[in-house]
Amino acid sequence: MIRIREITDPDLKARVVAKLGEVRGLAIVPEWFELDDADFVDLLNEIRDDDAGLNDDWEKDYQPRWR
């Protein structure tokens, strides 16, 4: 588990709070808010994907080989 207040990098903390608010629909994310490890990794992956400019609709465009 990780609490928002345990993130020491101010830039990362702001980005995690912003993404968490977007994903969960929270207007304010309190410092005591806890994420389990899997949720935290999911948020980090979404932030990474945003930085890489990956399309949100990639699943729609993805055509698996077995089809």
Backbone hydrogen bonds, N-H to C=O, Kabsch-Sander energy under -0.5 kcal/mol:
donor,donor_aa,acceptor,acceptor_aa,energy
2,I,35,L,-2.7
4,I,33,F,-2.0
5,R,31,E,-2.1
6,E,3,R,-1.7
7,I,4,I,-1.7
8,T,6,E,-0.7
13,K,9,D,-2.7
14,A,10,P,-2.2
15,R,11,D,-2.3
16,V,12,L,-2.8
17,V,13,K,-2.6
18,A,14,A,-2.4
19,K,15,R,-2.5
20,L,16,V,-2.8
21,G,17,V,-2.4
22,E,18,A,-2.1
23,V,19,K,-2.9
24,R,20,L,-2.7
25,G,21,G,-1.2
26,L,21,G,-1.0
33,F,30,P,-1.7
35,L,2,I,-2.6
40,F,36,D,-2.3
41,V,37,D,-2.4
42,D,38,A,-2.3
43,L,39,D,-2.2
44,L,40,F,-2.4
45,N,41,V,-2.6
46,E,42,D,-2.1
47,I,43,L,-2.4
48,R,44,L,-2.5
49,D,45,N,-2.5
50,D,46,E,-2.2
51,D,47,I,-2.2
52,A,48,R,-2.0
53,G,49,D,-0.7
53,G,50,D,-0.8
54,L,49,D,-2.2
58,W,55,N,-1.2
60,K,57,D,-0.7
61,D,57,D,-1.3
62,Y,58,W,-1.3
67,R,64,P,-1.3
